[in-house]
Amino acid sequence: MSVLEPFFLTGPDGKRVRGDRALGNDRQILFITGFLSKRWGNKSKALAQWCEEKGWGFCCYDVRGFGESGGTFTDYTLSDWIADARLVLRMLKDGSPITIVGNSLGAWIAWLMAQEFQEIERLILIAPAFNMMGVRARSISKERRRAWLTSGCMPWDDEPGHKDWPLSWKWVEESEAYWKTSFDRLRPVKTTILHGLQDTVILPSGSSEFVEQLLSRDSVFPVGLQLIPGDHRLSSDEQVERFRRLVLETP
């Protein structure tokens, strides 16, 4: 039986990344959470269970500034969370293939990591938030965008779950910069995108456009897009079962 063990990795600023890992054979699955999500939720718990049943390795972590990791949220931006993913992947490098399951913003980070790490053989991207803050900056009113740029810091929106987590304008600048590099190094990693048609948080059109751009650069890239009924969470029994089949599918 796989046993989850805590781990701590030290970021460039000396603050620690906190995560959990279970060793296994044949395959490792890394789960990268979405924006303002802690490492243990319905998807990661399901993944850990499936990995235990198959005897695979499993790993999940909290980014610096959130959850149980060190640091203060407002001190970090997208580049820091990408650096956290690199730290974890370097820890996982043991010669066995890695599958990354990325959720929302974590899915875009997973895509960027797959272009760097040869050990990553498969991606499952759930409602990927490609260029999340760049898209957000263009979708809000001119007044709110001007206020964000002028004040330098603003939450995603005024909903209770977001209003206490202000984001610097640097998030937008970094998001746009990383988006420009998203197709620079195209390693042919088998990639499956799962996106809900009723997702109003991250629109499914973003996934469709991503696939179009990807295939325009490499017409035989191994990517598949599954647009299914559902919202951003994709948490119904039927959706979880579809997710399970994707995870257990032979790479």
Secondary structure, DSSP 8 states (H G I E B T S, - for coil): ----EEEEEE-TTS-EEEEEEE--SS-EEEEE--TT--S-SHHHHHHHHHHHHHT-EEEEE--TTSTTSSS-GGG--HHHHHHHHHHHHHHH-SSS-EEEEEETHHHHHHHHHHTT-TTEEEEEEES--TTHHHHHHHHS-HHHHHHHHHHSEE-S-SSTTTTTS-EETHHHHHHHHHHHTTTSS----EEEEEEETT-SSS-HHHHHHHHHHHHHH-TT--EEEEEES--SS--SHHHHHHHHHHHHS--
